[in-house]
């Protein structure tokens, strides 16, 4: 599986709910088998800008992915969901670890937002 997370770090989410996103992602990642020949995970965080936290072909252990999420800083700011989706489009590319369709890996992206965009 190629798995993506788009995390909302905007002002309308607030620091407490951003922390809930971190917990959710960590719990979910512990349920999948992350690795080079297993589940690939890419993560984007956004508020006024989008920031790629990790690409599909980097940080191959679940511990590394969770560390990246847990050390990401809550930004506040506006909610630029379109910028986040554009960043995830770059993450979900062959050059950044997306597998070809014929390889049979499912492609799943979780977009977390409060809807205020």
N, C-alpha and C positions, 0 to 999 in steps of 0.2 A: 504494500500500500504506500502511496505517496500522500502524506498527511500534512495539511497546513492549518495554522492558527493565525487569525487576525485579531489582535487584542486592542481594545479601545482604552486609551490612556488620556482621554479628553476631560475637560473641566466638568462636563455634565455627568460623567461617570463617578467621579470622586475617588479619593484614595482608598476608601474602604472597599468599594466595589471592584476597583482594580486589583486589590489583594485577593478578592474572591475569584477573579479570573485566573490569577496565578495558581491558586489552590486547585481550581477545576482542571486546568491544563496539566498540572503535576499529577493529579489523580488519574486522568485519562492516559497520560503517557506511561504511567506504571502498568497499565493494562495492555499495552501493545509491545511487540517485540521489535525494538529499535536497533538498527544496524545496517551495515553496507549492503547486505543481501537480504535484508528484512524490510521493516518499515522505515522509510525516509521521512524526516520531519523538517518542515520549514516554518519559521515564525516571523510575523511582522507585527510591530506595535505602531499605533498612530494616535495623533491628536492633531495639532496644527500641521504637522509633517508626518510622513511615514518613515519608519526606520526598520530595515531588515535586521532581525536579531540573529537569525541563523538560516542558512540555506539547506536544501534537501541533502546535499552531498558534503556537509560539514558537521562536526560535533556528533559523531555517530553513536555515542552511548546515551541511554536515557538519563543518566546522571548529568551529563553535559548539557542536554537539552533543558532539563529542569533548572540547572544552575543559571543558564542564560535567561530563562523566564524570571526566576526569583531575584536576580540581580538587576533586572531592568527597572528603570526609574519611572515613577508616575510623573507625567509632564503637566497635566492640565492643558488648557488651551482649547482651540476650536476642534470640531469633529470633521476631519477631512477624510471621510470614508472612501471617496473616489481615489485619493492618493494611496490609501492603503491597498485597495484592490489592484491598482497599477503596480505597486511594489510586489504584491503576491504574484502577479502575472510574471514578473521577472524571476521570482523565486521558483515558480512552476515552469521552468524552461529546461530543455535538454542540457544546456551548458551548465546549469546549476543543480543537476541531479535528477530531474524528472525522467522517468523511464518511458520508453516508447510504448505505444498502445499494444503492440504485438507481444510485449513482455508480460502482459496480463495483470499488471499492478493496478489496483483500484486507485482512484484519485478522489480525495475527500478534503474539503476545506471548511473549517468552522470560522464563521465571521461573528465576532462578539461585539455588540453595540447596544446602546440604549435607544437607538432609533432617532436621536436628535442629531441631524446632520446638516 
